């Protein structure tokens, strides 16, 4: 979450907007709030990972704080910031191909 993400004019709020995740290689994702405003990481539709539990920040991610999640199964998840719905992103989680 970059500086100025709370502004609807800021196109690059979640950076990157699309994250491709390969299970077993890079399946722990960290969102860091470097903005001056609290934000959330909220799935558009509920998602629960069988090992890691429910995806989505509990409450807000305050400036300077992080939210991280370990994915263990294939999924496509679109998400947004609850107080700033123009902030959107997408995760595509697939099995690693060696």
C-alpha positions in Angstrom: 0.0 0.0 0.0 1.9 3.0 -1.3 1.7 6.6 -0.1 -1.4 8.3 -1.3 -3.4 5.0 -1.7 -6.4 6.6 0.0 -6.9 8.9 -2.9 -9.2 7.7 -5.7 -6.8 9.3 -8.2 -4.0 7.0 -7.2 -4.0 4.1 -9.7 -1.1 2.2 -8.1 -2.5 1.6 -4.6 -1.8 -2.1 -4.1 1.6 -2.7 -5.7 1.7 -5.0 -7.6 -2.0 -5.2 -8.5 -1.7 -8.8 -9.7 0.4 -11.3 -7.8 1.2 -14.7 -9.2 2.0 -17.1 -6.4 3.6 -20.5 -6.9 2.9 -22.9 -4.0 6.0 -24.2 -2.4 8.2 -21.4 -3.8 6.8 -18.0 -2.9 3.5 -18.6 -1.1 3.9 -16.2 1.8 2.6 -12.8 0.8 3.2 -9.7 2.8 1.3 -6.4 2.5 3.1 -3.4 4.0 1.3 -0.2 4.6 3.7 2.6 3.8 0.8 5.1 3.4 -0.3 7.5 6.1 -3.8 6.1 6.3 -5.0 2.7 7.7 -6.1 0.2 5.0 -7.5 -3.4 4.9 -6.9 -6.4 2.8 -10.4 -7.8 2.3 -11.3 -10.6 -0.1 -14.2 -9.8 -2.5 -15.6 -13.2 -1.7 -14.6 -15.1 1.5 -11.6 -17.4 1.2 -10.4 -19.9 3.7 -7.2 -21.8 3.3 -7.4 -25.3 4.8 -4.1 -24.8 6.8 -3.8 -21.0 7.2 -7.4 -20.1 8.0 -9.4 -17.2 6.7 -7.7 -14.8 4.3 -8.1 -11.0 5.0 -6.7 -8.6 7.5 -8.6 -8.5 10.8 -9.3 -4.8 11.3 -7.1 -2.3 9.6 -3.4 -2.4 8.7 -2.1 0.8 10.3 0.6 2.9 8.7 3.9 1.1 9.2 2.3 -2.2 9.9 2.1 -5.4 7.8 -0.4 -8.1 7.1 0.9 -11.5 5.8 -0.7 -14.7 4.7 0.6 -18.2 3.8 -1.3 -19.8 0.9 -1.3 -23.6 0.7 -3.8 -24.3 -2.1 -4.7 -23.2 -5.6 -7.1 -20.2 -5.8 -7.8 -16.9 -7.5 -8.7 -14.2 -5.1 -9.8 -10.6 -5.9 -9.5 -8.3 -2.9 -9.9 -4.6 -2.0 -9.6 -2.1 0.9 -12.8 -1.8 2.8 -12.6 2.0 3.5 -11.2 2.7 0.0 -13.0 0.3 -2.4 -11.1 1.7 -5.5 -8.0 0.0 -4.0 -8.2 -3.5 -5.6 -5.8 -6.4 -6.3 -5.8 -10.0 -7.5 -3.9 -13.1 -6.4 -3.5 -16.1 -8.6 -2.2 -19.1 -6.6 -1.0 -22.2 -8.6 1.1 -25.3 -8.0 4.7 -24.8 -8.8 5.9 -26.5 -12.0 9.4 -27.9 -11.7 
